[in-house]
Amino acid sequence: MAAAQPRLPAGAAMVRRLARGCWSAFWDYETPKVIVVRNRRLGFVHRMVQLLILLYFVWYVFIVQKSYQDSETGPESSIITKVKGITISEHKVWDVEEYVKPPEGGSVVSIITRIEVTPSQTLGTCPESKKVHSSTCHSDDDCIAGQLDMQGNGIRTGHCVPYYHGDSKTCEVSAWCPVEDGTSDNHFLGKMAPNFTILIKNNIHYPKFKFSKGNIASQKIDYLKHCTFDQDSDPYCPIFKLGFIVEQAGENFTELAHKGGVIGVIINWDCDLDLPESECNPKYSFRRLDPKYDPASSGYNFRFAKYYKINGTTTSRTLIKAYGIRIDVIVHGQAGKFSLIPTIINLATALTSIGVGSFLCDWILLTFMNKNKLYSHKKFDKVVDTLDQHVGQRLPVPEPSQQDPTSTDPKGLAQL
């Protein structure tokens, strides 16, 4: 009889089993097993999940998002603006050179609709404005000489002097005098402003696809002299009336012209380059950009001055605080064209995602069904290959007397 093999210590046996398990996990191969479960509810859930996934990829991914295309966002863009029109205020006619800032035109243009004028300012000493913090005083002790307030108009001289009107006093400052105090001449320029016309020239370029286009289509020289923008009949005439822009932004023109505001003209170039070039058209939208209902930050105004000399010696200026409608032209868009690589990637993703339905139904089958243990037993089988099980181990060779007669007769002739 063969000698019995010595038993290994418990620790060594555990280590061997662990090593054998790790080795088995490394070399084992798993293949799916198909089981047909005749359950209408589960089958309905499976097909519905697959249908929803398929609809998502066909409708949203491929039709809406056009994921079969290579895309480029943010086109290179150039913008030129030009304003035309005249208006009047009290005893004065205003032309473009006076009410448009900056005059050269660009993606941002300001149209002045109301001004507060402080005329004939010269360098000297005068009372500080009451609007400046701690400018009121009762005596010279309340005014510190050399003190500078960044919100004020000049440097304090140390004297407390009578204000321009009324019985109050303010600290005297060395500045352009008289200072702006809110009682300047007021001129409203918005009477005829709704009829101002704004020409917006825009050209875009998508470098990835080498595609360029502009928002003016006609080649006739005098085309722009006789047209105005209309989305349906004349979309390639980018001449807009200021009143039309404000109306499209949902604002009241008189109120906006009095307080000022910022209107955005958004030009959107979404182009499907698989279609003819004529299908790539600019789409315009308008909205107010400054917060209308926030008193601290709504409105728009700025200051500038016009300088001149009196008798060729004394320098004077006219200070103008201008309220107006600022037009910001914003261009964005996206171009797409068919490409094989994103198409293959999204198709592979769609086909892989359909398997989510099987995963979900397997989870329901093995977790919530009444016979989940039976299904689990049917679904998972472990087949052991005896040759792989004993790889690296030397099998004991039985003695000739104990051998199976068929072992010496590989064709089974002994049984015949």
C-alpha positions, 0 to 999 in steps of 0.5 A: 500500500502506498504510504500516506502523505503527511498532513500540512499544518493548518496555516500552511494549508490555508496559504496553499488554498489562498494561493490556489484560489488566486492562481485559479482566478487569474487563469479562469475564463468566464463565458455567458450562459443563456437561460430562457426565463418565461416571464412576461413581466420581466420580458416586457421590462427588458424590451422597454429598457432596450427600446428607451436606450435605443430611442435615446441614442437615435433621437437625442444623440444622433438627431438632436446632438448630431454626434456623428459630426466633428464639431467646432465651437466659437468661430473667429469673428470680426464686427464693424458697427456704424450709426446714422441719424440726427436728433434734437434737444433744447435749441440744438441739433445733434449729429452722429459725431456728438452722440456716438461713442466711440466714433470708429465703431466696433463690437461695443457702441454707446448712443447718448440719449440724455446729458447733464452739462456743467459748462465753463469749468476752470481750475480754481477753488470752489465749494465741494458737492453736497453729494460727497461724504462729510463735505458739509461743514459749520466752520474751518475746523471741520475741513482739514487742509490737504485732505483728499477724498477719492469720491470727491472732486479735488483737494480740500483747502481747509476753508468752510465756504457757502454752497452755490445755493441755499444757506448750507456750507461745504468744504472748499476744494481746489478743483475744476470749478464749479463742480458737478453738483446735480444741478447742471443743465439737462438735455434729452436727446431721445426724442428721435433716437428710436429712428437711429439706424445701426449697421452691424457687419459681421464675418465669421470663419471656422478654421477647422473646416475652412468655412467663412461667411458674412451677414451681408449677402448682396454684392450690389453697392447700393444694397444697404442704402435701401434696406432694413433688417427683416428676419423673413424677407431680408435677413441679410440686411443687418441694418437695425433701428434702435427702437426695434432693438430695444423693443425686441429686448422687451424694454420701454424706450423712454425709460431706458433712454432716461436712465441708460442701459446695456442691450446685447445683440447676439448673433448665432452661427449654428451651421450644419456643413453637411448641408448647402452653404445657403442653409448656414444663416445668422440668427439674431436675438436681443436682450438687456444685459444690465440688471434692470431691477437692481438700483445699485447697478442698473443703468449706464452712464459715463463722463467726458469733457470738451476743452477750449481756451478763453482769450487764448490763455485760460483753459476751460472745459465743459463737463458732460455726464452722458446717459445712453444705450450701450449696444454689445454685439456678441457672436457665438456659434457651432459648426459640424460636419460628418466624421467617421471617428465620432460616428463609430464611437457613438455607435459602439457606445449605443450597442454597449448601452443596450446591454444595460437592459440585460444587466437590470433584468439579471439583477431583478431576476437574481434578487427579487424573483420568488425563485431567485436561488433556483435561477442563480443555480441555473445561471452560474455553473463551474466546470473544472478541467482535471488537467488544469486542476493538477497542473504542477502536481505529480499524480500517483501512478497506480501499480499494474495490478490496480490499473484499469484494464482499459488503460492498457487498451486505449481503444477499449478492445478488452471490452469487446 
